[in-house]
Amino acid sequence: MFNFSALFRKTISISLSVRKIILPFFLWILAPVLILTSAFITNGIIIFLFGYNPIEAYAAAIGITFGSVSAISETLVKSTPFLMTGLSVAIAFRCGMWNIGAEGQFLIGVLAATWFGTKIAILFPNTSWIAVPLCLSFAILAGGIWGIIPAILKVTRGVNEVISTIMLNYIAIHFVSLMIDGGPLQETSKTGPQSDPIAEWVFLPRLFEAHRIHLGTGLAVILAIVLTFVLFRTTFGYQLRAVGEGAAAAEAAGISISQNTLRVFFISGALAGLGGAIEIMALVPHRLTENFSPDYGYTAIAVALLAKLHPLMTVATALLFGALAKGSFAMEAEVGISRQVTLMMQAIILLFVIGASAVNFFRKYNRQQKL
């Protein structure tokens, strides 16, 4: 005889199990969607108050970012530095380390790649299979070393990493300026504050001949997948997450806070440095200039927070910020919206993202205080 009661109990059990999996995932996705929706509505109101049609403006932005294969390719190219610096910030924040220095680490990576591409690459003429990996390795090492400086200061002297990483950003900016404005990396003609182009055999190859999407974009996505696996499927990743969730409890469990601080800052700096190398090796004019980075490292904080510090989600949020960066030009060219208005719109999105993260932080802090 068929047991309807057992079938009913089993059905209820499966439904509850599915609910436990789907509901948290739905809520995890819902928060970023609500944040972005609120930001875009606010921006639409601002566009309207400035006398423009927000629907027309958004349509122009969507058309130039996702309207064709070529447009999508350009958007992916724009998104790559946001993804690399976003991963850099996400991995550090996951470990409870407030690395605000991705901007400086990105620039140091660019500087290392420039030095290799203009001074060292001549030792490997027309050998891309050697020169490209070496150049990327130089940038990874340089970014990692620059990233580990605040970690050493924190571990040995108790220096707050927020302060040290911000100060190192300014040191990196001025160091780059010093190197290309009268320094050893200034172009041979000495006509301006910029470097010579890096050697052609150090260029990153394009994935498709007809479009600018390059090997660095694919590498960035692969790194996001690898970091997701490392964080959630390895002992090392568990240690990082444990330190981020509660340093005291992690230390009581035998996890070294000092070692993980040094490791995570090196990895974080290396990712940002690699992002800088990819940018100069992949895109014309393949030379280092002043203001090379339009604050990729600072925007990366919003990219990482909107992705809830999840490496795979960072791919989506980086794509969003890449689309915003590209779409702003369309709104200026096709609708006539001032560039300053589009920059303000990006800032509003950052405020919504950081504001929501601040609320979550204080809720978590209050819960911990009540325990």
N, C-alpha and C positions, 0 to 999 in steps of 0.2 A: 504494500500500500504506500502511495506517495505521501511523504511527510511535508505537508504545507507549512507547518509551524517551523521546522528546521530551515526550510528554504527562506521563509520570511525573516528569521533571525540572521541568516547568512547575508541576505540582501541588505538588511539594515546595517550589519557590521561593515560590509563593503562600502556602503554609502557614507558611513561615518569616516572610514579610512580615506576615501577619496576627498571628502570635505576637509579633512585635516591637511591634506597635501595641497589641494587647489585653493582653498580660502586664503591661507597665508601668502601663497604665490600671487593671487589676485590683488591682495592688499599691498604687497610689495611693489607690484607694477602700478597700482592705482595712484599712489602718492606722487611719483614723478609726473604722471599724466595730468593730475590736478594742478601741480605746480606750473607745468608748461602751459596748460589751458588758461590759468589765471594770468600768467605773464603775457600771453599773446592777446588776451582780451584787453588787458591794461595798455599794451602797446597799440592795439587797434584804436582805443580811445584817444591816445596821444596823437596818432597819425590824423585822426579826424579833427582834433582840436587845432592842428597845424594847417588845416584846410585841404587835406588830401583824402582820397577814398581808400580806406583800409583794405577793402576787398580787392581793389585793383592793385594795391601795393603788394599784398600777399600773393596774388596770382602771378605778378611779375617775378617775385622771388622764387616761387615754386617752379615756374617755367624755366628760369635760368639755372636752377640747381638740379631738377629732376626731369626736365622736359624732353631730354634726348639722351642717347648713349654717350655722346660727347659731354653733355652737361653733367651727367652722373659721374663720368670719369673725372672731370674737373672738381666736382664736389668731394670725391674720395681723396683726391690729391690735397685739397684744402684741409681735409679732416685728419690727415696722417700726423702732423705735428701735435694736434690736440689729443690724438689717441696715445702717442708715445709719452707726452708729458702727463696726460691723465692717468695712465698706468703707473707712472712714477709716483704721483701723489697718492693714488689709491693703495699701493702696496705699503707705503709708509704709514698712512693713516690707519690702515688695517692693524698695524702693529702698535698703534697708539702713539706714533711719532709724528709730530706736527712739522713735517718738512715743507716749508714755504719757499724752498730754494730751488725748485725745478727750473725757474727762469735762468738762474746763474749756471746751473748744471747743464742746461740746454746750450747756453752760449759757450761754455767751456768745451763741450762736445764739438760744436761748430769750429771753434778755434783749433782744436786738435786735428780735426779733419782737414782744415785749411792748411795747417802746417805740414801735414803729411802730403796733401795733394799738390802743394807748391814747392816743397823742399825735398821730400823723401821719395816721392813717386818716380822721380827721374832715375832712381836706382833700379826700377822695375819697368822699363819702357815697354809699352804695348802689351802688358800682361795683366789684363783685368782680373783674371782668376786668382792672381796673387794680390794685386794692389787693392782691390775692393774689400776683401775680407780684412786685410791689414789695416786699412783706413778705418773701417768700422770698429775694429778691435782697439785702435788708438783712442777713438772717441769714447768707447765704452769704459776703457781704463781711466781716461781723464775725467769723465763725468763721475765715475765711481769714487775716485780719489777726492774730487771736490765735494762729493756728497758725504764722504766719511769724516771730513773735518769737523762739522758740527757734532757728529756722533762721538768723536774722541773728546771734544770739549764737554759734552754732556756727561760722558762716563767718568772722565778723570776729574773734572772741575765743577760738575753740576750746572753748567751753563744751559739756560733755557734754549731749546732748539729753534723756537720761533724767532727769537732775537738774532741768534747766530746765522740762521739761514737767510733771513732778510738782509743782514749786513753783507753776507757773502754774495748775494745777488748784485749789490751795488759794486762790490769789489770786482766781480766778473765783468760787469758792464764797462767799467772804466779800464779794466785790464785789456779787454778786447779793443777798446778805443785807442789805448796806448800802443797796441801791437800793429794796428793798421793806419795810424795817423802819425807818421814819422818813425814808426817802429820797424822791426825786421820783417814783418809780413805786409808792409805797404806795397802797393803795386810798383813795378819797376820804373814806370814813367813818373811816379811821385805827383800825379795830377790831382789826387783826391784821397780822402780817408777810406780806402778800400784795398782789398788784396788783389793779386793777380787771380785769374780763373784757375781752378785746380786742373790737373792734367786730365785729358779726355779719357784715358783708360781707367780713371777713378770714378767716372760717372756711373750711376746706377742705371741699369738697362730698363727700358720701358717694357711693360707686359704685352702691350699691343702697339704696333707701329703707328696706327692712326690716332692714338690717344696718348695723353700725358701720364696716365696711371702707370706707376713704376713698381719695381721690385720692393721698395721700401714699404709700400702700402700693404702688400701681401705679408711681408715680414712682421709688420706691426700687428696684423690680425692674428697671425700664428702665435706671436708672443702673448697676446691676450688669452688665447686658448690654453697655452702652456701654463701661464700664471694661474689661470682658473683651476687647472688640474693640481698644480703645486699647492695652492692655498687650501683646497678642499679635499685632496686625496693623498697627501703625504704628511709624514711626521713633522717635517720642517714647516710646512704650512700651518699645521695644527699649533705648533709652538708660537708662530707669529700671531695667529688669531687669539691664542690664549693670553699672550702678553697684552694685546690690544683690548681684550675684554676685561682683564683685571690683572695688573702687573703683580700685585701682592700675592694673589692666589697662584699665579703662574710660578712665581719664585718659590713659594711654599711647596709646589709640586716638583721642584728641582729644575725648572727651566731658567737658564741664565738670562737675566734681563740685559746685562752688558753685552754679551755675545750677540744676542738678537738685535740689539740696537745698532751695533757696528755692521752686522750683516744687512739689515734692512736699509740702512742709509746708503751703503755701497750699492746695493741692487737698485734702489730708487734713483740715485745719481747716475748709475750706468744706463738706466732706461732713458732718462732725460738726455744724457749725452749722446746716446745712440740716435735719439730723435733729431738732435741738432745735426749730426753727421748725415743722416738720411736727407734732411732738407737741402743741404748745400750740394750733396752728391747727386741729387735727383733733378733739381730744378734750375733752369736758366735764371741768372747768368753764371751760376756755379762759382760765385765769389763772395767773400765775407765783406759786408758793409756795415756802417753804423746803423743802429736801429734795425738790425737784421731780424730780430724777433718782435712782433707786435704783441708782446706780453703773453706768449703762449703759456709760460710757466705759471702765471697768475690765473689765467682763464682755466687752466688745468684743475684748479681747486674746485671750481664749479662743475667741471666735467666729471670729476671723480665723485663729488658729493651727490650729484644728480643720479649717478649710476649706483649709489649706495655702496661705494667702494668695491664693487664687484667687477673684476677685469673684463668679463664677457659683456656686461651691460655697458661698460665704458666704450665699447665699439659703437653702440647706438648713440650714446650721448655725444661722443666725439663727432659722429656724422652730423648730428644736429647743429653743433657749433660750427662745423665746416660749412654747412648749408647756410647758416646765419651770416658767416663771413662773406660768402659768395653772393648770397641774396641781397645783401645791403647795397652792392654795386648796381644790381638790377633796379632796386627801388630808387636809387639816385639817378640812373641813366634813363629809365623808361617812365617813371612816375614824377621825377623831379624832386623827390624828398631829399633834403639836405643830408650830407654825410654825417653831420653832427647829430641829427635826429636818429639815424640808424645806430650810431654808436651809443646813444642814450638808451635805445631800445635793448641793445645787448646788455647794457649795465642793469637795466630793470630785470631782465631774466636772471642775471647773476644775483641780484638782491633777493629775488623770490627763492632761488635755490639755497642760498646761504641762510636766509631767514628761516626757511623750513628746517634746515639742518640744525640751526641754533635752538629751535623749539624742541626738537627731538633730543638734543644734547641735555637741555635743562630738565626735560621730563625724566630722562635716564638718571641724571644726577639726583633729582629729588627722590626717586624711588630708592636709590642707593642710600641716601641719607636716612630714609625711614626704616631701613632694615636694621 
